[in-house]
Amino acid sequence: MHQRRRAAWLFLLPMLVVLTGVAGWPLFRTVFFSFTDATLATLDGFQGVGLDNYLWLMRDPVWWRAVWNTLVFTVVSVGIETALGLGIALILNAHLPGRGLLRAAVLIPWAIPTVVSAQMWGWMFHDLYGVVNAILMGLGLIAEPRAWTADPDLALPVVIAVDVWKSTPFMALLILAALQMLPRDLYEAARVDGVHPVKVFVRITLPLIRPALMVAVLFRTLDALRVFDLMYVLTGNSRSTMSMSVYARQYLIDFQDVGYGSAAATLLVLVLAVATVLAVTLGRVRVDAGR
């Protein structure tokens, strides 16, 4: 047993070294710079400022607006994606003609790179030549073109809608994998006993796929909390849709304030860590239970 554990650690060692260099070192540097007044021009001549960056961050209403936008985006998008993904997975799990082709077609939005899909939807929602305005005006639902991504009241719902379109296939794929591993004898017994399909779904299907479902929700929640590219491509640095990642990027790159931007990035990492602990603890899910 001791030799097997030693061999396992030897096999894991190269991966751990690479992971430390790729993720650990940049994270350490980010946390370190968050306690300094470093800028892009003075990375070698900075001074320590203690917790000043974090104190300024806590007093910045734009930061709290970014936190609110991120939380709203995460809760709404992940909730809708979970419901739609579950429905799509149940349909794809049924014995339908052309099921293989349908599964491939469903995965197309997820396979498209986020920047490409965001740019595509940005053109579709354009106020002057967007196809969305043309369709809605043709149906008589709106009287004049809408600036969907520029309107503070519409921008965040538009971003959420685009994310739902792109990420729902991911949820459906994970849930479908769990559905296909369920024992069929339980459904045969329920069918013989004349149990209603809705009751079968609530009493058999949902409890059995719950671990995989919670893992899928956890992955999507972490991905949504650190959203950047979708919001940045569609709305830029607009405060109505600014996420925590966009906020950190603005200070790091646009304002060249490495210290303050690093503090924002560090708080984002802490939020992700807390969200992971809460999701795993409250959901009572082991990460490997969804396999």
C-alpha positions, 0 to 999 in steps of 0.5 A: 500500500505504501509503495502504491501511494508513493507511486501515485504521488510520483505520477501526480508530481509533474501535474502539481508542479505545472499547476503551481507554476500556471495557477499558483504563482499568478494567484500569489502575485495577484494577492501580493500586489493587492497590498501595494500601490503598484501600477503597470508603469511601476511594477518594480517601484511599488510600496506597500499600502496595507489594506487601503486598496480593500478599504477603497474597494468596500467604499466604491459603489461601482464595485457593489453594483458590479457585485450585484450584477454578477449575482443577478446574472448568476442566479437568473442564468443558472436557474433558467439553464438548469430548468431548460437543460433538464427539459432538453435532457429528458427529451433527448433521453427519449427514444425519438427518431433522429435522436443522434442528429438532434443531440449534435444540433443542441450542442452547437451553441455550446461549441461556438466560442463565447467571443464569437457568439457574443459578437454574433448576438451583438449584431443581431441586437444592434439598434440600426441593422439588428435582425431582432428589431426587424423581427419584432417590428415586423410582428408589431411588438415594438414601434421603433428600434430598441438599443438593446445593449445600450439601454440600462434596463435591457442590457443585463436581460439581453446578456442573460438571454445570450448566456442561456442560449449558449450554456443550456446545452452544457447543462443538458449534456451533463444531465443527459449523461446522468439520465443514461446511467439510471437503472431501467428496472426501476422504471419497468417496475413503476410502469408495471405498478401503474405509477404516473409519469410525473410521480416517477420523475419526482420520486425516482428520476430527480433523486437519482440524478441529484448528485450529477445535477448539483455538480452541473449547477456548481460548475455553471455557478462558478463559471457565471460568477467569473463571467467576463468575455460575454459582458465585455463584448456585448456591453463593454464597461457599461455599469449596468452590466459590469461584472466583478471580472470586468471591473477588475480588468478595467482597473488593471488595464484601462486605469493601469492600477495594478494594486487596486485591480489586484484587490478586486481580483482577489475578492473575486477569487474569495467569492468563488471559494465561498460559493464553492464551499456553500454549494458543496456543503448545502447541496451535500454533494461530493464532487465525484458523486456525479461521475 
